[in-house]
Amino acid sequence: MKIGLIRCRQTEDACPGTTDFKVIRERKCAFEGIEEEIEIIGLTTCGGCPGKKAVTRAAEMVRRGADTIVIASCITRGNPIGFPCPHAEKIVEAIRKKVGDDIRIIEYTH
């Protein structure tokens, strides 16, 4: 599995992504049960509110080899600040539409 990870730009100061990397490495939470090798091929942000840049950034990671796009929990669950992105659902929907059905989308990390 080659993943492109998209995180919230608003939480960059509060979270360096260490928990995301840890759950990927240890195959916990969203990665539990994944037996294939996991390679992170890219990490980027949504570009800031309302997250429109996440769509083109996801497509670029797919172009560069990602077969899975992972939406970090800071977007979908509000970790670590307790405030999920109000645009999360639209971001995920737009990414799905852009990258197609062959690309797996994981909607959280931890």
Secondary structure as GFF3:
##gff-version 3
##sequence-region A 1 110
A	DSSP	beta_strand	2	7	.	.	.	ID=ss1
A	DSSP	three_ten_helix	9	11	.	.	.	ID=ss2
A	DSSP	alpha_helix	18	26	.	.	.	ID=ss3
A	DSSP	three_ten_helix	29	31	.	.	.	ID=ss4
A	DSSP	beta_strand	39	45	.	.	.	ID=ss5
A	DSSP	alpha_helix	53	63	.	.	.	ID=ss6
A	DSSP	beta_strand	68	71	.	.	.	ID=ss7
A	DSSP	alpha_helix	73	76	.	.	.	ID=ss8
A	DSSP	alpha_helix	88	99	.	.	.	ID=ss9
A	DSSP	beta_strand	104	106	.	.	.	ID=ss10
###
